[in-house]
Amino acid sequence: MNKRSLLRLLWFAIVFSTVPSLLTGCGKNFYFAGRNLPPSGLTNRVLIAIQNPSAFTNGALTFVDAYYDIRHAYNNQNVTFSISGASVALPTTIQNMPEEQAGAVYNSANGSLSLLNYSSEKQSNSVAGSPAASIFISRNQEYVLSADQTAHYVVITDETIGKTVPLNLPGVNHVSMNPSGTIGLAFVQNSNTAYSVVHLTGPQQQAAALSSNPQHYQPAGALQPAQDCEPQNLPVYCVFPITTPTGTSFDRPIKALFSPDGSSIYVLNCGPECGGNTSGITTIPITTASINTGGLGPSGLNFQANATYALPGGADNAIGNGTTLYVAGQSIGADGYLSGNLTVFSFTNNQIVGTYPIADGSHKKMLFADDNTLFIGAQQCQSGERYHLNPNSTAGCLTMFNTSTNAVIGFDTYKGDLTGIADVEGLHKIYVAEGGQIYIYRTTDFASLDNSNVTVVGTASDVAYMDGTSDANNTTY
């Protein structure tokens, strides 16, 4: 080897030994918005919740490199990735909070929440619970709201006071909570009433304990008495029905969304799809008079609905973008079968912009993605009108919608229930959990991409993009 070759090798050695120290100056290695580079070194991670990955394990949490679409390190096939210390019993859903570099995985076997630290790629904590039909955690991880339909309790776990308070609400099956944990709502199956979970102030707690009926305490100025207050010897939390003045109503309310500016609540009325009469949206303003000033955690005491808008296409899920709400649901045809629809509703003029046919079934997952796209995932999509009319249809449970042209781009081919969607931002693709397996679709044309290196053993129940720019990259809300 000549001298020039030796000098060149020495130069490369110096450069490549210097670059890492430059990147990790002052002990830090940032890759996005001040976030530390995680131990895996990956900057495009998709988390996968897997049930029964082996005969000896009920659950696992792995993640893959969504830049290269591989489960291993790009330069070493023997290095794979998983959440360290994860204790997951049948993981079902992932509540993704990339702004906080955190995630919460609901374990359906025991009702617990596994709290994950995305920065360290470890499980940081867990919250005990019981199997819930619906569950959410606040972004600061101080409040957990869940619906234990079997025990007929809406349960609030309050880490600030170190208590878990079950509130009696027979038939409760859905809960919704705003990101900060200051508003918590509960919904009852086959009911036309919505409820608000409220933390009492110190003086209210004393007044409730001294009242003749602590369980159904009615604070001064409250519009209605509580459905329940607990613990009864010194109530801390109550659940109150939300008032519906003349001209407003609930019709099988199922879910609440919160406006970006924090001034309004949008309650989805499931209507005929859930055994009611009229599907739509009921709006609730959040005003000073409606908030239990001084209380910690959920504080909506005197909520009153102020308008109801009918959506004939159905309403079982929704996602918002500014003043536009994209509402998925099903309508009942003359033959009795349910048809999937996406209704675009504008709050600028409180009118329906359009209604478009999408996959039938219960629409559990909705997420915006690159290229002005919205993806809607359904379960039991083969039980509706489309398959009734054409049993040979190959249309699947995932619908792609273009929000700039308001047009349905199409459906994927049937693979089973759609249980998870993750938007891999900037790379023009999404990951989905469909039929228990992982698939990848391109957002420009809905083409299927090679998934052979990210498939899993077991049942993939949900996916989440750990490196999303905001908490909006989340389908559990």
C-alpha positions as CSV (number, residue, x, y, z in Angstrom):
1,M,0.0,0.0,0.0
2,N,1.5,3.4,-1.0
3,K,1.8,6.5,1.2
4,R,-1.1,8.3,-0.5
5,S,-3.5,5.3,0.3
6,L,-2.3,5.3,3.9
7,L,-2.9,9.0,4.3
8,R,-6.4,8.7,2.8
9,L,-7.3,5.9,5.2
10,L,-6.0,8.0,8.1
11,W,-8.1,11.0,7.0
12,F,-11.3,8.8,6.9
13,A,-10.6,7.4,10.3
14,I,-10.2,10.9,11.8
15,V,-13.4,12.1,10.2
16,F,-15.6,9.2,11.2
17,S,-14.2,9.2,14.8
18,T,-14.9,13.0,15.1
19,V,-18.4,13.1,13.7
20,P,-20.1,11.2,16.6
21,S,-18.4,13.5,19.2
22,L,-19.6,16.5,17.3
23,L,-23.2,15.1,17.2
24,T,-23.1,14.3,20.9
25,G,-21.5,17.6,22.1
26,C,-22.2,18.5,25.7
27,G,-23.5,15.0,26.2
28,K,-26.6,15.5,24.0
29,N,-27.6,14.1,20.7
30,F,-30.7,15.8,19.2
31,Y,-32.6,14.7,16.2
32,F,-35.9,16.6,16.3
33,A,-37.3,19.5,18.3
34,G,-34.8,19.0,21.1
35,R,-35.6,15.3,21.5
36,N,-32.7,13.1,22.4
37,L,-31.6,10.4,20.0
38,P,-33.0,7.2,21.5
39,P,-30.8,4.2,22.3
40,S,-31.8,2.4,19.1
41,G,-30.5,5.3,17.0
42,L,-33.7,5.2,14.9
43,T,-35.5,8.4,14.1
44,N,-38.6,6.9,12.3
45,R,-40.0,4.4,14.7
46,V,-43.3,2.6,14.4
47,L,-44.4,0.9,17.6
48,I,-46.3,-2.4,17.3
49,A,-48.5,-3.9,20.0
50,I,-48.5,-7.7,19.6
51,Q,-50.8,-10.2,21.2
52,N,-49.6,-13.8,21.8
53,P,-46.2,-13.5,20.1
54,S,-45.3,-17.0,21.4
55,A,-46.8,-19.9,23.3
56,F,-45.2,-18.5,26.5
57,T,-46.0,-14.8,26.2
58,N,-49.3,-12.9,26.1
59,G,-48.0,-9.7,24.7
60,A,-45.0,-7.8,23.4
61,L,-44.1,-4.3,22.3
62,T,-41.7,-4.1,19.4
63,F,-40.8,-1.2,17.1
64,V,-39.4,-1.1,13.6
65,D,-37.4,1.2,11.4
66,A,-40.1,2.8,9.3
67,Y,-37.6,4.6,7.1
68,Y,-36.2,1.4,5.6
69,D,-39.3,-0.7,6.6
70,I,-37.2,-3.3,8.5
71,R,-37.5,-4.8,11.9
72,H,-33.7,-4.8,12.5
73,A,-30.8,-2.4,12.3
74,Y,-30.1,-1.5,8.7
75,N,-26.5,-2.7,9.1
76,N,-27.1,-5.7,11.4
77,Q,-29.9,-8.1,10.9
78,N,-29.2,-9.6,14.4
79,V,-30.2,-6.3,16.1
80,T,-34.0,-6.0,16.6
81,F,-35.9,-3.5,18.7
82,S,-38.4,-3.7,21.6
83,I,-39.5,-1.7,24.6
84,S,-37.3,-2.7,27.5
85,G,-39.0,-3.8,30.6
86,A,-42.5,-3.9,29.0
87,S,-45.0,-5.8,31.0
88,V,-48.0,-6.2,28.7
89,A,-50.9,-8.6,29.1
90,L,-52.8,-8.7,25.8
91,P,-51.9,-5.2,24.5
92,T,-54.9,-3.8,22.7
93,T,-54.6,0.0,22.0
94,I,-51.8,2.5,22.0
95,Q,-52.4,6.1,23.0
96,N,-49.6,7.9,21.2
97,M,-48.2,11.1,22.7
98,P,-45.0,11.9,20.8
99,E,-44.8,15.5,22.0
100,E,-44.3,14.1,25.5
101,Q,-42.2,11.3,24.1
102,A,-44.6,8.9,25.8
103,G,-47.2,6.3,25.0
104,A,-49.8,4.4,27.0
105,V,-50.7,0.8,26.1
106,Y,-54.0,-0.6,27.3
107,N,-53.8,-4.3,28.4
108,S,-57.2,-5.9,28.0
109,A,-56.3,-9.0,30.1
110,N,-56.0,-7.1,33.4
111,G,-57.1,-3.5,32.6
112,S,-53.7,-1.9,33.3
113,L,-52.0,0.8,31.3
114,S,-48.3,0.3,30.5
115,L,-46.7,3.8,30.3
116,L,-43.8,4.0,27.9
117,N,-40.8,6.4,27.6
118,Y,-40.0,6.9,23.9
119,S,-36.8,8.6,24.7
120,S,-35.3,5.8,26.7
121,E,-37.4,3.1,24.9
122,K,-38.4,1.6,28.2
123,Q,-41.6,1.1,30.2
124,S,-41.6,3.9,32.7
125,N,-44.5,2.9,34.9
126,S,-47.9,1.2,34.9
127,V,-51.3,2.1,36.1
128,A,-53.4,-0.8,37.6
129,G,-57.1,-1.1,36.6
130,S,-59.8,-3.4,35.6
131,P,-60.9,-4.4,32.0
132,A,-62.4,-1.3,30.5
133,A,-64.6,-0.7,27.4
134,S,-62.9,2.7,26.9
135,I,-59.8,4.3,28.6
136,F,-57.7,7.5,28.3
137,I,-54.8,9.1,30.1
138,S,-54.0,12.8,30.2
139,R,-50.9,14.1,28.5
140,N,-49.2,14.8,31.9
141,Q,-50.1,11.2,33.0
142,E,-51.8,12.4,36.1
143,Y,-55.4,11.4,35.3
144,V,-56.8,8.2,33.8
145,L,-60.5,8.0,32.9
146,S,-62.0,4.6,32.1
147,A,-65.4,2.9,31.6
148,D,-65.8,-0.4,33.4
149,Q,-69.0,-1.5,31.8
150,T,-69.1,-4.9,33.6
151,A,-68.9,-3.3,37.1
152,H,-71.0,-0.3,36.0
153,Y,-68.4,2.2,37.1
154,V,-66.8,5.2,35.4
155,V,-63.4,5.2,37.1
156,I,-61.1,8.2,37.6
157,T,-57.5,7.5,38.7
158,D,-56.0,10.7,40.1
159,E,-52.3,10.6,40.6
160,T,-52.2,14.1,42.2
161,I,-54.2,12.8,45.2
162,G,-53.1,9.2,44.9
163,K,-56.7,7.8,44.7
164,T,-58.7,5.7,42.3
165,V,-62.4,6.7,42.6
166,P,-65.1,4.5,41.0
167,L,-68.4,6.3,40.3
168,N,-71.6,4.3,39.9
169,L,-72.9,4.7,36.3
170,P,-74.8,1.6,35.1
171,G,-74.2,0.8,31.5
172,V,-71.2,3.2,31.0
173,N,-69.3,2.1,27.9
174,H,-67.4,5.1,26.5
175,V,-65.4,7.9,28.0
176,S,-63.6,10.9,26.5
177,M,-61.1,13.3,28.1
178,N,-59.4,16.4,26.7
179,P,-55.5,16.2,26.5
180,S,-55.0,18.3,29.7
181,G,-57.3,16.1,31.8
182,T,-59.5,19.1,32.8
183,I,-62.7,17.8,31.1
184,G,-63.9,14.2,31.3
185,L,-67.1,12.9,29.8
186,A,-68.9,9.5,30.1
187,F,-71.5,7.9,27.9
188,V,-74.0,5.1,28.7
189,Q,-75.1,2.4,26.3
190,N,-78.6,2.8,25.0
191,S,-78.9,6.1,26.7
192,N,-79.7,9.7,25.6
193,T,-77.8,11.3,28.4
194,A,-74.1,12.4,28.6
195,Y,-72.3,12.8,31.8
196,S,-69.4,14.9,33.1
197,V,-66.9,13.8,35.7
198,V,-66.1,16.5,38.3
199,H,-63.5,16.9,41.0
200,L,-65.0,18.8,43.9
201,T,-63.2,21.6,45.6
202,G,-62.3,21.4,49.3
203,P,-65.3,23.3,50.5
204,Q,-67.6,21.3,48.2
205,Q,-66.2,18.1,49.6
206,Q,-67.0,19.2,53.1
207,A,-70.5,20.4,52.1
208,A,-71.2,17.1,50.3
209,A,-70.2,15.1,53.4
210,L,-72.5,17.1,55.5
211,S,-75.4,17.0,53.1
212,S,-78.5,14.8,53.6
213,N,-77.6,12.8,50.5
214,P,-73.8,12.8,49.8
215,Q,-74.2,10.3,46.9
216,H,-76.4,12.7,45.0
217,Y,-74.9,16.0,46.2
218,Q,-76.0,19.2,44.3
219,P,-73.5,22.0,44.8
220,A,-74.7,25.6,44.9
221,G,-75.4,26.7,41.4
222,A,-75.3,23.2,39.9
223,L,-78.1,22.6,37.4
224,Q,-78.8,19.0,38.4
225,P,-77.8,16.8,41.3
226,A,-75.0,14.3,40.8
227,Q,-75.7,10.8,39.5
228,D,-73.1,9.6,42.1
229,C,-70.4,11.0,44.4
230,E,-67.6,9.0,45.9
231,P,-66.3,8.2,48.5
232,Q,-69.6,8.9,50.2
233,N,-68.1,9.7,53.6
234,L,-66.1,12.5,52.0
235,P,-66.9,12.8,48.3
236,V,-64.0,13.8,46.1
237,Y,-65.4,13.1,42.6
238,C,-68.9,13.2,41.3
239,V,-70.5,12.4,37.9
240,F,-73.2,14.9,36.7
241,P,-75.7,14.7,33.8
242,I,-75.2,17.3,31.1
243,T,-78.2,19.6,30.6
244,T,-79.9,19.8,27.2
245,P,-82.0,22.9,26.9
246,T,-84.9,23.1,24.5
247,G,-83.7,22.6,20.9
248,T,-80.8,20.4,21.9
249,S,-80.6,16.7,22.6
250,F,-78.4,13.7,22.7
251,D,-79.2,10.6,20.8
252,R,-77.1,7.6,21.8
253,P,-74.0,9.8,22.5
254,I,-70.8,7.8,22.1
255,K,-67.8,10.1,22.0
256,A,-66.6,13.7,22.5
257,L,-64.0,15.7,20.7
258,F,-62.6,19.0,21.8
259,S,-62.0,22.1,19.7
260,P,-58.3,23.1,19.2
261,D,-58.9,26.4,21.0
262,G,-60.5,24.7,24.0
263,S,-63.8,26.6,23.8
264,S,-66.1,23.8,22.6
265,I,-67.0,20.1,23.0
266,Y,-68.4,18.2,20.1
267,V,-70.4,15.1,21.2
268,L,-71.1,12.5,18.5
269,N,-74.6,11.1,18.5
270,C,-74.5,7.6,17.1
271,G,-78.3,7.5,16.5
272,P,-79.8,4.6,14.4
273,E,-76.5,2.7,14.3
274,C,-76.6,2.4,18.0
275,G,-80.4,1.8,18.3
276,G,-81.4,5.5,18.4
277,N,-83.3,7.8,16.0
278,T,-81.0,10.6,14.7
279,S,-77.3,10.7,14.3
280,G,-75.4,14.0,14.5
281,I,-73.3,16.4,16.6
282,T,-74.2,18.2,19.8
283,T,-72.0,21.1,20.7
284,I,-71.3,22.2,24.3
285,P,-69.5,25.5,25.0
286,I,-66.8,25.6,27.7
287,T,-67.4,28.8,29.6
288,T,-66.3,30.1,32.9
289,A,-69.7,29.4,34.4
290,S,-69.4,25.7,33.4
291,I,-66.1,25.1,35.1
292,N,-65.6,24.1,38.7
293,T,-63.1,26.8,39.4
294,G,-60.4,25.8,41.8
295,G,-60.8,22.0,41.3
296,L,-58.0,19.8,40.1
297,G,-58.4,17.5,37.2
298,P,-61.8,17.1,35.5
299,S,-63.8,20.2,36.3
300,G,-66.9,20.5,34.1
301,L,-69.7,21.1,36.5
302,N,-72.5,23.0,34.7
303,F,-72.2,22.0,31.1
304,Q,-75.2,22.8,28.9
305,A,-75.6,21.8,25.2
306,N,-76.2,24.7,22.9
307,A,-76.9,23.2,19.5
308,T,-77.5,19.9,17.8
309,Y,-76.9,19.2,14.1
310,A,-78.3,16.1,12.3
311,L,-75.9,14.0,10.2
312,P,-78.0,11.4,8.3
313,G,-74.8,9.5,7.3
314,G,-74.1,8.4,10.8
315,A,-71.6,9.3,13.6
316,D,-69.5,6.8,15.5
317,N,-66.1,8.5,15.1
318,A,-64.7,11.8,14.0
319,I,-61.5,13.8,13.5
320,G,-61.1,17.5,13.2
321,N,-59.0,19.9,11.1
322,G,-59.6,23.5,12.0
323,T,-63.3,24.3,11.6
324,T,-63.9,21.1,9.7
325,L,-65.0,17.9,11.3
326,Y,-64.8,14.6,9.4
327,V,-67.4,12.3,10.8
328,A,-67.5,8.5,10.1
329,G,-70.6,6.5,10.7
330,Q,-73.3,4.2,9.2
331,S,-76.8,4.8,8.0
332,I,-79.5,2.1,7.8
333,G,-80.8,1.3,4.3
334,A,-84.3,0.2,3.4
335,D,-83.2,-3.4,3.4
336,G,-82.0,-3.0,7.0
337,Y,-78.2,-3.2,6.3
338,L,-75.8,-0.6,7.4
339,S,-73.8,1.5,4.9
340,G,-70.6,3.4,5.8
341,N,-70.4,7.1,5.2
342,L,-68.0,10.0,5.8
343,T,-69.7,13.3,6.4
344,V,-67.7,16.5,6.1
345,F,-69.2,19.2,8.4
346,S,-68.1,22.8,8.5
347,F,-68.5,24.8,11.7
348,T,-68.0,28.0,9.7
349,N,-71.6,27.9,8.6
350,N,-72.7,24.8,10.5
351,Q,-73.5,22.9,7.4
352,I,-72.7,19.6,5.8
353,V,-70.2,20.0,3.0
354,G,-70.7,16.5,1.6
355,T,-71.3,12.9,2.4
356,Y,-69.2,10.1,0.8
357,P,-69.4,6.3,0.9
358,I,-66.6,4.6,2.9
359,A,-66.1,1.1,4.2
360,D,-69.0,-0.3,6.2
361,G,-68.6,-1.4,9.8
362,S,-67.6,0.3,13.1
363,H,-65.1,3.0,12.4
364,K,-62.6,2.7,15.2
365,K,-59.6,4.4,13.7
366,M,-59.2,7.7,11.8
367,L,-56.0,9.6,11.0
368,F,-54.7,12.4,8.8
369,A,-51.5,11.6,6.8
370,D,-49.3,13.1,4.1
371,D,-50.5,14.4,0.7
372,N,-53.8,15.7,2.1
373,T,-55.1,12.3,3.0
374,L,-57.4,10.9,5.6
375,F,-57.5,7.2,6.4
376,I,-60.6,5.6,8.0
377,G,-60.3,2.1,9.4
378,A,-63.3,-0.1,10.2
379,Q,-64.1,-3.4,11.9
380,Q,-66.6,-5.9,10.8
381,C,-66.7,-4.2,7.4
382,Q,-68.0,-7.4,5.7
383,S,-71.3,-7.3,7.7
384,G,-72.8,-4.2,5.9
385,E,-74.5,-3.2,2.7
386,R,-71.5,-3.5,0.4
387,Y,-71.1,-7.2,1.0
388,H,-74.8,-7.8,1.2
389,L,-75.1,-6.5,-2.4
390,N,-71.9,-8.1,-3.6
391,P,-70.6,-11.1,-1.6
392,N,-67.7,-11.4,-4.0
393,S,-66.4,-7.9,-3.2
394,T,-62.7,-7.7,-2.4
395,A,-63.0,-4.2,-0.8
396,G,-61.4,-4.1,2.6
397,C,-61.8,-2.2,5.9
398,L,-59.5,0.7,5.1
399,T,-60.7,3.8,3.2
400,M,-58.5,6.6,1.8
401,F,-60.0,10.0,1.4
402,N,-58.4,13.1,-0.1
403,T,-59.2,16.2,2.0
404,S,-58.2,18.7,-0.6
405,T,-60.6,17.4,-3.3
406,N,-63.2,15.8,-1.0
407,A,-63.0,12.5,-2.8
408,V,-62.8,8.9,-1.8
409,I,-59.6,7.5,-3.4
410,G,-60.6,3.9,-2.8
411,F,-60.5,0.9,-0.5
412,D,-57.8,-1.6,0.2
413,T,-58.3,-5.3,-0.4
414,Y,-59.9,-7.2,2.4
415,K,-57.5,-8.6,5.0
416,G,-59.6,-8.5,8.2
417,D,-60.5,-5.9,10.8
418,L,-58.5,-2.6,10.7
419,T,-57.3,-2.1,14.3
420,G,-54.4,0.4,14.0
421,I,-53.1,3.3,11.8
422,A,-49.8,5.1,12.1
423,D,-48.8,8.1,9.9
424,V,-45.1,8.0,9.0
425,E,-44.8,11.7,8.5
426,G,-42.9,13.1,5.6
427,L,-42.2,9.7,4.1
428,H,-45.6,9.4,2.3
429,K,-46.7,6.2,3.9
430,I,-48.8,4.7,6.6
431,Y,-48.5,1.6,8.7
432,V,-51.6,-0.3,9.6
433,A,-52.5,-3.3,11.8
434,E,-55.1,-5.2,9.7
435,G,-56.3,-8.7,10.2
436,G,-53.6,-9.1,12.9
437,Q,-50.7,-8.3,10.6
438,I,-48.7,-5.2,9.6
439,Y,-49.2,-3.6,6.1
440,I,-47.8,-0.5,4.6
441,Y,-49.5,1.8,2.1
442,R,-48.3,4.8,0.1
443,T,-50.2,8.0,0.6
444,T,-49.7,9.4,-2.9
445,D,-51.6,6.6,-4.6
446,F,-52.7,4.0,-2.0
447,A,-50.3,1.4,-3.4
448,S,-49.2,-1.4,-1.1
449,L,-45.5,-1.4,-0.2
450,D,-43.3,-4.3,0.7
451,N,-44.1,-5.4,4.3
452,S,-42.1,-8.6,4.3
453,N,-39.5,-7.2,6.7
454,V,-42.0,-5.8,9.3
455,T,-44.5,-8.7,9.6
456,V,-44.9,-10.1,13.1
457,V,-45.5,-13.4,14.8
458,G,-48.7,-13.2,16.8
459,T,-51.5,-10.7,16.3
460,A,-50.7,-7.1,15.7
461,S,-53.4,-5.1,17.5
462,D,-52.3,-1.5,17.1
463,V,-49.5,0.7,15.7
464,A,-48.2,4.2,16.5
465,Y,-45.6,6.5,15.0
466,M,-43.3,7.2,18.0
467,D,-41.6,10.1,16.3
468,G,-44.6,12.1,15.2
469,T,-44.3,15.9,15.3
470,S,-47.4,16.3,17.4
471,D,-49.9,14.4,19.6
472,A,-52.4,14.6,16.7
473,N,-50.6,11.6,15.2
474,N,-52.8,9.3,17.4
475,T,-55.9,7.3,16.8
476,T,-56.8,6.7,20.5
477,Y,-58.5,9.9,21.6
